[in-house]
Amino acid sequence: MKLFAPKQIWEWMYKKGVNTFAPMSNLPIGIRENLEQNYCIDHGFVQHDVTSKLDETRKFLISYKKPNEVIETVFIPEPSRGTQCISSQIGCSLSCTFCHTGTQKLIRNLTASEIVGQYMILASRLNEFPFTPNHQRKISNMVFMGQGEPLYNYRNVSKAIQILTDPRGIALPKARITVSTSGVVPAIEKIPTELGVSLAISLHAVSDDIRDKIVPLNKTWPIKELMNACRNFVHLADEKTKRITFEYVMLDGVNDSLADARELSRMLKELPAHVNLIPFNPWPGSTYKCTPEARLQQFVDIVNEGGTKATIRRPRGRDIFAACGQLKSNVLSKAQR
């Protein structure tokens, strides 16, 4: 294959979105025939594609070679942006007690091509391709906040981000990509120096005794170590990516007292931070309840008054099981029955 061919194939795949070799008209026909005979462009099989009637959130189930190899990706449209939530693993090993994905055992890491494939499937179905100089992206933001712990699949997530941000192809701005972690401390400092993207922390508690119970990873890297890693991240990150998002699911009677709100505000006061307070989205078998609305509002007011920006992130796509892992479990349980 001539040296110019890889560049042309790359542009056909990631600028024009083609998934076969025959349309690659600026390649010699012999090369195209050879590619068709020996290779395929496979982003995964779309098992389900459902759109919420409530808020137009769109969720995909994508399957791979084996029956249990199923992941979810979600598209959240808003007036000023469109965000895709990306999975990094099939299942999860962290067993966070409030997260439905935690009930699904870890099958394996996703490859870089499977991670990028989630974007390619959604972009194709939204008619994003081909990209033009003045193209207004429907998918403007990306968060690695789906199934799995991204920093436990660092090599493939890193490679996928390189592909997604390559200026010769998809060219997503790095500042528009966020990697969310439950607190894999040793890898957090790699994010600003090697990936150059934004950071989100799944915090969910302000004391080790509570966080040990609901986010078991805290037993390995407790809150003090996690907050030190966050301060180091801010020191290393550039201006566009140094603000950290802290995710905090509100669990009635567990982590939602007004004292918790004051401690959260104190913990984050010296950081460029934004807190997303997430009302718990119940799922079958869960033992938690959502914080009452009045206390939820008091909580967010206390954090804001303490100097840290906090907002309530309302659940999306409840009618299509849009919370992590819910649609997958619902579909697989029906199939087993």
Secondary structure, DSSP 8 states (H G I E B T S, - for coil): --THHHHHHHHHHHTS---SSTT-TTS-HHHHHHHHHH------EEEEEEE-TTT--EEEEEE-SSTT-EEEEEEEE-SS-EEEE---EES-SS--TT-GGGGS---EE--HHHHHHHHHHHHHHTT--S--TT---S--EEEE-SSS-GGGGHHHHHHHHHHHH-TTTT---GGGEEEEES--HHHHTHIIIII--EEEEE---SSHHHHHHHSGGGGTS-HHHHHHHHHHHHHHS-TTT--EEEEEEEBTTTT--HHHHHHHHHHHTTS-EEEEEEE----TT----B--HHHHHHHHHHHHHTT-EEEE-----GGGT-STTHHHHHHHHHHH-
